[in-house]
Amino acid sequence: MKKWLAGLGLVLGITLSVQGAAFAEDAGTSIAEFGPSSLLKSDGSYWIWGYNQSVPTPLVGLGKIKADLGSGIVQKTDGSFWLFSRNTRTMALETRQIEGLNHPVKIVNSTPYEAVAVDADGSIYHAAKDAEGYVDLISFSPVFGIGQVTDATGYYENARRESEWHYIFLKSDGTVWRTNQELSSFEQMPNLTGVTDIEGSTALKQDGTVWTWPNEFDSDLLPVNPPTAVAIPELADIRSIEIGWRANLAIDGKSRLWFWGSTITGFSDGTTLHKQDKPVMLTGVSAVKEACITERSLIALTLSGKLYAASIDREAMPGNAEFAPLASDVKTMRNGGRHIIMQKTDGSLWGWGVNKNAEQGTGDYEFMHSKPVAMQQPISVSLNGEAVAMNNGVITKDGQNFVPLRSVFEKLGAVVTYEETTGQKMVTITRQDCDKKTVIQVNAKTGATYVNGAQVKLANNPFNISGTVYLPLRFISEKLGASVEWLPGEERIAITMK
């Protein structure tokens, strides 16, 4: 969606520190489910990261969440559905209630212009569009002419002069049906019965065979008739498929990994795709549980919890391609396209891959993490028992949890100002308590800190990440009269101000 296409902006925040353990050391066993850019905790809180949220940040005020349907859609425990999106101008997160959905189990939002929802009763709902023709997930309407749907996907047909989007629906009887993007007519796909899984223009049958149909044509115009699916002869006894943009994977009944599709070489305008239609069994890894294509790497997770990577940046994928070890004790993973989030057996989350826009929730903006990095633990903050809405989540550094608390200062009656001059970026926190006035100044560039004009030595030096200043909590609490308690069982920092 275009509303999610936003760059990084300067975020001013004041961040305080409290003693605590890093996620990798004190695993987040409270995570109920997670994706490549969000997670849901067992207490019903919902967390996101990426762009100006460099670490997991709770969406305070949304209420308790029951399920995450993807595409920014969540279901609350009261049964209502909500959409959260990012304002491209202010970068602020916005939430709106969705109308028209009953009990959706899947959202298919593969293009900026089209989206459908599959309902638990087998019906289909179509998303509305905004004034510019982009999909608007705030409203859905029922689609007539098809039912008993258990899964949905879609793909583009491409000719030299045109392209067309098609939805593909899998029914409970194992048949596959196709429709155009207007969802005005439905046609059954030939040769596709007994199907258990569909992805793009590929289907997996109950007997373990994999079937596909053409989506690229050399003619100027697209064909009119529905394409006929044919079996891929090299693939048998397949139990799962992973169909990507160009490269495809399959895992067979012996937990062996297969590859077909395209490898890629070159960059920018010099990018070249090397088509490889015949599947090849990859012998460099065995006992495969899950696999995906991330950026230009093939990621494989084995049954023993070991994670491996092999490059597809080559002219052809050989059967003996080398797999390099990435991590161990991995339970499962989620693919973000250019990065992955993996969960280890201790419950902790780790990131790997491209991190240009803080996609991995690790508290930094390193473009690439070539080795797995522990994601920051999702720790909430409360002030006098009330959940605090933060512009960024907790960042753990040097054995301490640094917590953004600008909104806390404002609730305490403090005034926060920011002034930038030559060689200085000064943050000033002022609080008037009866006849006592406290002024804390921090040079965000040098880390120098002053209280009522006198420079002080801090046990933990201030630091700056992407425009956000972080200060140690003990220092702030002593000067402003707050007390702080770390509640590890709740993964919460409780701040009390009398």
C-alpha positions as CSV (number, residue, x, y, z in Angstrom):
1,M,0.0,0.0,0.0
2,K,1.2,3.5,-0.8
3,K,0.4,4.6,2.8
4,W,3.2,2.3,4.0
5,L,5.8,3.7,1.6
6,A,7.5,6.1,3.9
7,G,11.2,7.1,4.5
8,L,13.0,7.8,7.7
9,G,12.5,11.1,9.4
10,L,14.2,12.8,12.4
11,V,12.4,11.7,15.5
12,L,13.1,13.7,18.7
13,G,12.7,11.6,21.8
14,I,14.1,11.5,25.3
15,T,15.0,8.1,26.5
16,L,15.8,6.8,29.9
17,S,17.5,3.7,31.2
18,V,16.6,1.0,33.7
19,Q,18.6,-2.1,34.5
20,G,17.4,-5.2,32.6
21,A,18.4,-8.1,30.5
22,A,18.7,-8.2,26.7
23,F,16.2,-10.2,24.7
24,A,18.8,-12.8,23.7
25,E,19.6,-13.5,27.4
26,D,16.1,-13.2,28.9
27,A,14.0,-14.7,26.1
28,G,10.5,-13.3,25.3
29,T,8.4,-16.4,26.0
30,S,5.3,-14.2,26.1
31,I,5.2,-14.0,22.3
32,A,2.0,-15.6,20.9
33,E,2.8,-15.1,17.2
34,F,5.1,-12.9,15.1
35,G,5.7,-11.8,11.5
36,P,8.5,-10.1,9.7
37,S,7.6,-6.7,11.1
38,S,5.1,-7.3,14.0
39,L,4.4,-9.5,17.0
40,L,1.5,-10.3,19.2
41,K,2.0,-11.0,22.9
42,S,-0.1,-13.4,25.0
43,D,-1.4,-10.4,27.0
44,G,-3.0,-9.1,23.8
45,S,-0.6,-6.2,23.2
46,Y,0.4,-5.6,19.6
47,W,3.9,-4.5,18.6
48,I,5.5,-3.2,15.4
49,W,8.9,-2.1,14.1
50,G,10.6,-0.6,11.1
51,Y,11.1,2.9,9.7
52,N,11.1,5.3,12.7
53,Q,10.3,2.4,15.1
54,S,13.8,0.8,15.3
55,V,12.7,-1.7,17.9
56,P,9.4,-3.4,18.8
57,T,7.0,-0.7,19.9
58,P,3.6,-1.3,21.4
59,L,0.5,0.2,19.8
60,V,-1.0,1.7,23.0
61,G,-4.7,2.5,22.9
62,L,-5.6,-0.2,20.4
63,G,-6.8,-2.6,23.1
64,K,-6.2,-6.3,23.4
65,I,-5.6,-8.1,20.1
66,K,-6.8,-11.6,19.3
67,A,-5.2,-12.2,15.9
68,D,-2.9,-10.6,13.3
69,L,-4.2,-11.1,9.7
70,G,-1.4,-9.3,8.0
71,S,-1.4,-6.3,5.8
72,G,-1.9,-4.1,8.9
73,I,-5.2,-5.8,9.9
74,V,-5.8,-7.1,13.4
75,Q,-8.7,-8.5,15.2
76,K,-9.5,-7.3,18.7
77,T,-10.8,-9.6,21.5
78,D,-14.2,-8.0,21.1
79,G,-14.4,-9.4,17.5
80,S,-13.9,-6.1,15.7
81,F,-11.3,-5.6,13.0
82,W,-8.9,-2.7,12.8
83,L,-6.4,-1.3,10.3
84,F,-3.2,0.4,11.3
85,S,-1.2,2.4,8.8
86,R,1.6,5.0,8.7
87,N,0.9,8.6,7.7
88,T,3.4,9.3,4.9
89,R,3.6,13.0,5.9
90,T,4.0,12.8,9.7
91,M,5.1,9.1,9.9
92,A,2.6,8.8,12.7
93,L,0.7,5.5,13.1
94,E,-3.0,5.7,12.6
95,T,-5.7,3.1,13.4
96,R,-9.2,2.8,11.9
97,Q,-12.0,0.3,12.3
98,I,-12.7,-1.9,9.3
99,E,-16.2,-2.3,8.0
100,G,-17.8,-5.2,6.1
101,L,-15.7,-8.2,7.4
102,N,-17.3,-11.1,9.2
103,H,-14.7,-13.8,10.3
104,P,-11.8,-13.4,7.8
105,V,-9.0,-16.0,8.0
106,K,-6.7,-14.6,5.3
107,I,-6.1,-11.3,3.5
108,V,-4.6,-11.4,0.0
109,N,-3.1,-8.0,-0.7
110,S,-0.5,-8.7,-3.4
111,T,-0.8,-5.5,-5.3
112,P,-1.3,-1.8,-4.4
113,Y,-4.6,-1.9,-6.3
114,E,-6.4,-5.1,-5.3
115,A,-7.1,-7.0,-2.1
116,V,-9.6,-9.7,-1.0
117,A,-10.4,-11.4,2.3
118,V,-11.3,-15.1,2.7
119,D,-13.9,-15.7,5.3
120,A,-14.1,-18.7,7.7
121,D,-17.4,-19.7,6.0
122,G,-15.8,-19.9,2.6
123,S,-17.1,-16.6,1.2
124,I,-15.0,-13.8,-0.3
125,Y,-14.9,-10.1,0.4
126,H,-13.4,-7.4,-1.9
127,A,-11.6,-4.4,-0.5
128,A,-12.7,-0.9,-1.5
129,K,-10.5,1.6,-3.3
130,D,-9.6,5.2,-2.6
131,A,-10.1,8.2,-4.9
132,E,-6.7,7.5,-6.6
133,G,-7.6,3.8,-7.3
134,Y,-5.4,2.3,-4.6
135,V,-6.7,-0.4,-2.4
136,D,-8.3,0.8,0.9
137,L,-8.5,-1.9,3.5
138,I,-10.9,0.1,5.6
139,S,-14.0,-1.3,3.9
140,F,-14.9,-4.6,2.3
141,S,-18.0,-5.8,0.4
142,P,-19.1,-9.4,-0.3
143,V,-18.2,-11.1,-3.6
144,F,-21.0,-13.1,-5.2
145,G,-20.6,-16.1,-7.6
146,I,-18.2,-18.2,-5.6
147,G,-18.2,-19.9,-2.2
148,Q,-16.6,-22.7,-0.2
149,V,-13.2,-21.1,-0.6
150,T,-10.4,-22.2,1.8
151,D,-7.5,-20.3,0.3
152,A,-6.7,-17.6,-2.1
153,T,-3.7,-16.3,-4.0
154,G,-3.1,-14.3,-7.3
155,Y,-0.7,-13.7,-10.1
156,Y,0.0,-11.5,-13.1
157,E,-0.3,-12.7,-16.7
158,N,2.2,-10.8,-18.8
159,A,2.4,-10.3,-22.6
160,R,4.6,-7.9,-24.5
161,R,2.0,-5.2,-24.5
162,E,-0.2,-5.8,-21.5
163,S,-0.6,-7.5,-18.2
164,E,-3.6,-8.6,-16.2
165,W,-4.0,-9.6,-12.5
166,H,-5.9,-12.8,-11.7
167,Y,-7.2,-14.1,-8.4
168,I,-6.9,-17.9,-7.8
169,F,-9.2,-19.6,-5.3
170,L,-9.0,-23.1,-3.7
171,K,-12.3,-24.6,-2.8
172,S,-12.9,-27.1,0.0
173,D,-13.5,-29.9,-2.6
174,G,-9.9,-29.4,-3.9
175,T,-10.8,-27.6,-7.1
176,V,-9.1,-24.4,-8.2
177,W,-11.0,-21.4,-9.7
178,R,-9.7,-18.3,-11.5
179,T,-11.2,-14.8,-11.9
180,N,-10.2,-11.4,-13.2
181,Q,-9.4,-8.5,-10.9
182,E,-12.9,-7.2,-11.1
183,L,-14.1,-10.6,-9.7
184,S,-17.0,-10.5,-12.2
185,S,-16.7,-14.1,-13.5
186,F,-15.2,-17.4,-12.3
187,E,-13.9,-20.3,-14.2
188,Q,-12.6,-23.7,-13.0
189,M,-8.9,-24.4,-13.8
190,P,-8.4,-27.5,-15.9
191,N,-6.5,-30.5,-14.5
192,L,-6.6,-29.1,-10.9
193,T,-8.5,-31.4,-8.6
194,G,-7.3,-32.8,-5.2
195,V,-5.3,-29.6,-4.6
196,T,-4.2,-28.8,-1.0
197,D,-2.1,-25.6,-1.6
198,I,-2.0,-22.8,-4.1
199,E,0.7,-20.1,-4.5
200,G,0.7,-17.8,-7.5
201,S,0.4,-19.9,-10.6
202,T,1.5,-23.2,-8.9
203,A,-0.6,-25.8,-7.1
204,L,0.3,-28.7,-4.8
205,K,-1.9,-31.8,-5.0
206,Q,-2.7,-34.3,-2.2
207,D,-0.8,-37.0,-4.0
208,G,2.4,-34.9,-3.7
209,T,2.6,-33.7,-7.3
210,V,3.2,-30.0,-8.2
211,W,1.3,-28.4,-11.1
212,T,1.8,-25.1,-12.8
213,W,0.5,-23.1,-15.8
214,P,2.1,-20.3,-17.9
215,N,2.0,-16.7,-17.0
216,E,4.5,-15.2,-19.4
217,F,3.6,-15.0,-23.1
218,D,5.6,-13.9,-26.2
219,S,2.6,-12.6,-28.0
220,D,1.4,-9.0,-28.0
221,L,-2.0,-9.9,-26.4
222,L,-2.9,-12.2,-23.5
223,P,-4.8,-15.4,-24.2
224,V,-8.5,-15.5,-23.6
225,N,-9.0,-19.1,-22.4
226,P,-8.0,-20.2,-19.0
227,P,-4.6,-21.9,-19.0
228,T,-4.2,-25.6,-18.5
229,A,-2.1,-26.7,-15.6
230,V,0.6,-29.4,-16.2
231,A,2.6,-31.4,-13.7
232,I,6.3,-30.7,-13.1
233,P,7.7,-34.2,-13.8
234,E,10.7,-34.0,-11.5
235,L,8.7,-33.2,-8.4
236,A,6.9,-36.1,-6.5
237,D,6.0,-36.8,-2.9
238,I,6.1,-33.0,-2.2
239,R,4.7,-31.9,1.1
240,S,5.2,-28.1,0.9
241,I,5.9,-25.4,-1.7
242,E,7.3,-21.9,-1.5
243,I,6.7,-19.9,-4.6
244,G,8.6,-16.6,-4.9
245,W,8.8,-13.7,-7.3
246,R,11.1,-15.6,-9.6
247,A,12.6,-18.5,-7.6
248,N,10.6,-21.5,-6.2
249,L,11.2,-24.1,-3.6
250,A,9.7,-27.4,-2.6
251,I,10.3,-29.9,0.3
252,D,9.5,-33.5,-0.3
253,G,8.5,-36.3,2.0
254,K,12.1,-37.1,2.7
255,S,12.7,-33.5,3.8
256,R,14.8,-32.8,0.8
257,L,14.9,-29.4,-0.8
258,W,14.2,-28.6,-4.4
259,F,14.9,-25.4,-6.4
260,W,13.6,-24.1,-9.8
261,G,12.8,-20.8,-11.3
262,S,15.5,-18.1,-11.8
263,T,18.8,-17.2,-10.3
264,I,20.0,-13.5,-10.6
265,T,23.2,-11.7,-11.4
266,G,24.1,-8.0,-11.7
267,F,22.7,-5.0,-10.0
268,S,20.4,-2.0,-10.9
269,D,19.9,-1.7,-14.7
270,G,22.4,-4.5,-15.2
271,T,20.3,-7.2,-13.4
272,T,19.9,-10.4,-15.3
273,L,17.6,-13.3,-14.5
274,H,18.7,-16.8,-15.5
275,K,15.7,-19.1,-16.0
276,Q,16.0,-22.6,-14.7
277,D,12.7,-24.5,-15.4
278,K,13.9,-28.0,-14.4
279,P,13.9,-28.5,-10.6
280,V,17.1,-29.5,-9.1
281,M,17.5,-31.3,-5.7
282,L,19.9,-29.5,-3.5
283,T,22.2,-31.9,-1.7
284,G,24.1,-29.3,0.4
285,V,21.4,-29.4,3.1
286,S,19.2,-32.2,4.4
287,A,16.3,-32.8,6.8
288,V,14.7,-29.5,5.8
289,K,11.7,-28.2,7.8
290,E,11.2,-24.7,6.2
291,A,12.8,-22.8,3.4
292,C,12.4,-19.4,1.7
293,I,14.1,-17.0,-0.7
294,T,15.2,-13.8,1.0
295,E,16.9,-11.1,-1.2
296,R,19.4,-13.2,-3.1
297,S,19.8,-16.0,-0.6
298,L,18.1,-19.3,-0.2
299,I,17.4,-19.9,3.6
300,A,16.8,-23.4,4.9
301,L,15.8,-24.5,8.4
302,T,16.4,-28.1,9.3
303,L,14.5,-30.4,11.6
304,S,17.3,-30.1,14.1
305,G,16.9,-26.3,14.3
306,K,20.0,-25.4,12.2
307,L,19.6,-22.5,9.8
308,Y,21.6,-22.4,6.6
309,A,22.0,-20.0,3.6
310,A,23.0,-20.5,0.0
311,S,23.4,-17.8,-2.6
312,I,21.2,-17.5,-5.7
313,D,23.4,-14.7,-7.0
314,R,24.8,-16.9,-9.8
315,E,24.0,-17.9,-13.4
316,A,22.7,-21.4,-12.4
317,M,21.8,-23.2,-9.2
318,P,23.8,-26.4,-9.0
319,G,22.6,-29.4,-7.1
320,N,25.7,-29.3,-4.9
321,A,25.4,-25.6,-4.0
322,E,27.1,-24.9,-0.7
323,F,25.0,-24.0,2.3
324,A,26.7,-21.9,5.0
325,P,25.5,-22.1,8.6
326,L,23.7,-19.1,10.0
327,A,22.3,-20.1,13.4
328,S,21.3,-23.0,15.6
329,D,18.4,-23.7,18.0
330,V,16.0,-22.1,15.6
331,K,12.3,-23.0,16.1
332,T,10.7,-21.2,13.1
333,M,11.2,-18.2,10.8
334,R,9.2,-15.5,8.9
335,N,10.3,-14.1,5.5
336,G,10.2,-10.4,5.0
337,G,11.4,-10.5,1.4
338,R,14.8,-8.8,2.1
339,H,15.2,-10.0,5.7
340,I,14.0,-12.8,8.0
341,I,12.9,-12.9,11.6
342,M,13.7,-16.2,13.3
343,Q,12.5,-17.5,16.7
344,K,14.9,-19.6,18.7
345,T,13.8,-22.4,21.0
346,D,14.2,-20.1,24.0
347,G,11.5,-17.8,22.5
348,S,13.9,-15.0,21.5
349,L,13.6,-13.3,18.1
350,W,16.6,-12.7,15.9
351,G,17.0,-10.8,12.6
352,W,19.1,-11.4,9.5
353,G,19.5,-9.7,6.1
354,V,18.8,-6.2,4.9
355,N,18.1,-3.7,7.7
356,K,18.0,-0.4,5.9
357,N,14.8,0.8,7.5
358,A,15.2,-1.1,10.9
359,E,13.3,-4.1,9.5
360,Q,14.8,-6.3,12.1
361,G,13.9,-4.4,15.2
362,T,17.5,-4.5,16.5
363,G,17.7,-0.8,17.4
364,D,20.0,0.2,14.6
365,Y,19.9,1.1,10.9
366,E,22.8,-0.9,9.6
367,F,22.0,-1.7,6.0
368,M,22.9,-5.4,6.3
369,H,23.2,-7.8,9.1
370,S,25.3,-10.7,7.6
371,K,25.1,-12.5,10.9
372,P,21.9,-13.0,13.0
373,V,21.4,-10.2,15.5
374,A,19.1,-10.4,18.6
375,M,16.0,-8.3,18.3
376,Q,15.2,-6.0,21.2
377,Q,12.9,-7.5,23.8
378,P,9.3,-6.2,23.6
379,I,9.2,-4.4,27.0
380,S,6.3,-2.1,27.9
381,V,6.4,1.0,30.1
382,S,3.7,2.2,32.6
383,L,3.4,5.5,34.5
384,N,1.4,5.2,37.7
385,G,-0.1,2.0,36.3
386,E,-1.1,3.5,33.0
387,A,0.5,2.2,29.7
388,V,2.7,4.8,28.1
389,A,2.5,5.4,24.3
390,M,6.1,5.7,23.0
391,N,7.4,7.0,19.7
392,N,9.9,4.1,19.9
393,G,10.2,1.0,22.1
394,V,12.8,-0.2,24.6
395,I,16.4,-0.4,23.5
396,T,18.8,-2.6,25.4
397,K,22.4,-1.6,25.5
398,D,25.3,-2.5,27.8
399,G,23.1,-4.6,30.1
400,Q,20.5,-1.8,30.6
401,N,17.1,-1.1,29.1
402,F,16.8,2.4,27.7
403,V,13.2,3.5,27.5
404,P,11.8,6.5,25.5
405,L,9.8,8.6,27.9
406,R,9.1,12.0,26.3
407,S,5.4,11.4,26.8
408,V,6.1,10.6,30.4
409,F,7.9,13.9,30.9
410,E,4.9,15.7,29.5
411,K,2.5,13.8,31.8
412,L,4.7,14.9,34.7
413,G,4.4,18.5,33.7
414,A,7.9,18.7,32.2
415,V,8.6,20.8,29.1
416,V,10.9,19.4,26.5
417,T,12.6,21.7,24.0
418,Y,15.2,21.1,21.3
419,E,17.7,23.6,19.9
420,E,20.4,23.1,17.3
421,T,23.3,25.5,17.0
422,T,26.8,25.2,15.6
423,G,28.4,22.1,17.2
424,Q,25.5,21.5,19.6
425,K,22.1,19.8,19.6
426,M,20.8,20.7,23.0
427,V,17.7,18.9,24.5
428,T,16.3,20.7,27.5
429,I,13.9,19.2,30.1
430,T,12.3,21.6,32.5
431,R,10.0,20.7,35.4
432,Q,8.6,23.1,38.0
433,D,7.6,21.4,41.3
434,C,6.2,24.2,43.5
435,D,9.1,26.4,44.2
436,K,11.7,23.9,43.0
437,K,12.7,24.1,39.3
438,T,14.8,21.4,37.7
439,V,16.5,22.0,34.3
440,I,18.2,19.1,32.6
441,Q,20.2,19.7,29.5
442,V,21.8,17.1,27.2
443,N,24.0,17.8,24.3
444,A,22.7,15.2,21.9
445,K,25.9,15.5,19.8
446,T,28.6,15.2,22.5
447,G,26.6,13.6,25.3
448,A,27.5,16.3,27.8
449,T,24.8,16.6,30.5
450,Y,24.0,19.5,32.9
451,V,21.6,19.9,35.8
452,N,20.7,23.5,36.6
453,G,23.8,24.6,34.8
454,A,26.3,22.3,36.5
455,Q,27.8,19.5,34.4
456,V,27.3,16.0,35.9
457,K,29.0,12.7,35.3
458,L,26.6,9.9,34.4
459,A,27.3,6.2,34.9
460,N,25.9,5.5,31.5
461,N,26.6,8.1,28.8
462,P,23.8,9.4,26.7
463,F,23.7,8.2,23.1
464,N,21.8,9.0,19.9
465,I,20.1,6.6,17.4
466,S,18.5,8.2,14.4
467,G,17.7,11.5,16.1
468,T,16.5,10.0,19.4
469,V,18.5,10.8,22.6
470,Y,18.7,8.2,25.3
471,L,19.4,9.0,29.0
472,P,19.9,6.7,32.1
473,L,16.7,6.4,34.2
474,R,18.4,6.5,37.6
475,F,19.7,10.0,36.9
476,I,16.3,11.2,35.7
477,S,14.4,9.6,38.6
478,E,16.7,11.1,41.2
479,K,16.3,14.6,39.7
480,L,12.5,14.5,39.0
481,G,11.4,12.3,42.0
482,A,10.2,9.2,40.1
483,S,10.8,5.6,41.2
484,V,11.3,2.8,38.8
485,E,10.6,-1.0,39.1
486,W,11.5,-3.7,36.6
487,L,8.8,-6.4,36.4
488,P,10.5,-9.3,34.5
489,G,7.4,-11.6,34.7
490,E,5.4,-8.9,32.8
491,E,8.2,-7.6,30.7
492,R,7.3,-4.2,32.0
493,I,9.0,-1.2,33.5
494,A,6.7,0.5,36.1
495,I,7.4,4.2,36.8
496,T,5.7,5.8,39.7
497,M,5.6,9.6,40.4
498,K,3.8,10.8,43.6
